[in-house]
Amino acid sequence: MKISARNQFKGVISSINEGAVNSMVTLDINGVKIHSTISKMAVEELNLTEGKEAYAIIKATEVMIALGDIKISARNKLKGKIISITEGAVNSIVALEISDGNVVSSTISNGSIKDLGLALGVEAIAVVKATSVMIAID
């Protein structure tokens, strides 16, 4: 599978909570849980089951960066340290190592980087709504 999304995490489905229309699929990536809300039909079409390997796919533009002890409704709050900031004219890519070499990339404005005081080594949280996480299989 080749895809342009920067964030592609391979893991194992640890749970599927089915609803009438949508399901919450939780993927375990080396001890880090990533939650995805997808349609019940997608769960069936992909033949997703607990214990099956799958990928969580997240576009960098869907990842917010936060600091401190946040209270927010987003299901995915991935803690880590900033390992790189690639500056652009208006936006930059902030890379946050969350576990065992797994890195989340976020596209955020240069103004936000400055306002938050983001820099290499700063502890931060990648925030992603479950509805922004796609699930893929081989």
N, C-alpha and C positions, 0 to 999 in steps of 0.2 A: 504494500500500500504506500503510495506517495501522495502527499497532501501538503498544501501550503501552510496550514496552521502550525505555528511554532511549538505549541504545547501538545505533545503526544506521549501519553503515559501508558505503558503496558502493565497490567495487573490481573488480579483474579477477582471475579464477582463474589463479594462476601454476602450480599443480600439483595433481594428483589421484593419490594413492597408494592403489590399490585393494587391499583384503584380501578374504578369503573372505566376511566378513559386513559389516564396516565399511570405510569409506574415510577417509583424511585429506585434506581439501580445504584448500588454502592460498590465501588471498585476499591480493592486494597492494593496499594502500590507500596510495597516494602514497609508496611505498617502505617502508611498515610492513607486515610479514607478520602475518596473523591465521590461526591454524590451527583447523580444525573437524573433529571426528570425527563423521561421520554414517553412516547405513546405506548399504550398496552400493545397496540398492533406491531410496533417496532420490536418490542420484546419477543413477541411470537415469531415475527419474520426473521429475526436474527437468531432465534432459538436460544435465547439467553437463559442460563440456569446458574444457580450457585455453584461455585467451583470452576466455572469456565473462564478461560483467559479472554481478555478483551482489552480495548484501548479506550482511554478517556481522551477526547480531542477538544481543545479549547483555543479559540483564536486569542492572540495576545491583546487585541483591542477589547476583549470581554473581561480582562483581568484588571481589577483595581488594586492599588497598593494602600495599605493602612498602617498606622503605627499605634502602639500601646494596647490597652485592654479595651477592645471595641465590642459593643453590643449591636448586632446587626442581624437582620433576618436571613441573609445569604447563608446557604448551607455549607459552603466551602470556605473555610478560613485556614489557609495553609501558612504556617509560621516558618520563617527561615531568615537567612542573612543575604544581603545584597552582595553579589559577586561581580557584577559588571553593570555599567551604564553606558550605552552606546548613544551618543548625542546626535540629534538631527537638528534641522533648522527650527522646527516648531515642536515636534514630539521626539521622545527618546524611547529606547528599549531598556527597561530595567529587568535584570535577571536576578532571581531570588532562588538560592539553593534551599530546598525544603527537606531533603533527606537523601542519604546515600547516593549523592551525585545527581538526584533528580532536580531539575531546574525549571522554574516557572518564569516565562517571559511576559512582560506587560508593556503595552504601548501607552505611555501617558505624556501629558504635556510638560514641556520644560518648566512652565510656571508652577505646576504641581510639584515637580522635583525640588524646585527651589523653596516653595512654601513649606514642604514637609521636611526639608533638610536631608534629603536622601543622598547617601554617599556609600562608597564601598565599606562593607563590614557592618552597616546599620541593620539591626534586627527589625524586620517588617513582616507584614501579613499580606499574602495574596488573597483577595476576596473575589469569589466567583459565584454567581447564582447557579443553582442546579439546572435551571432551564437553559443555561449557556454552555452546558457540557454535552457533547455528542458522544455516543458509544459506537465503536467499530469493532469488527472481528476480522480475522484472517480468512 
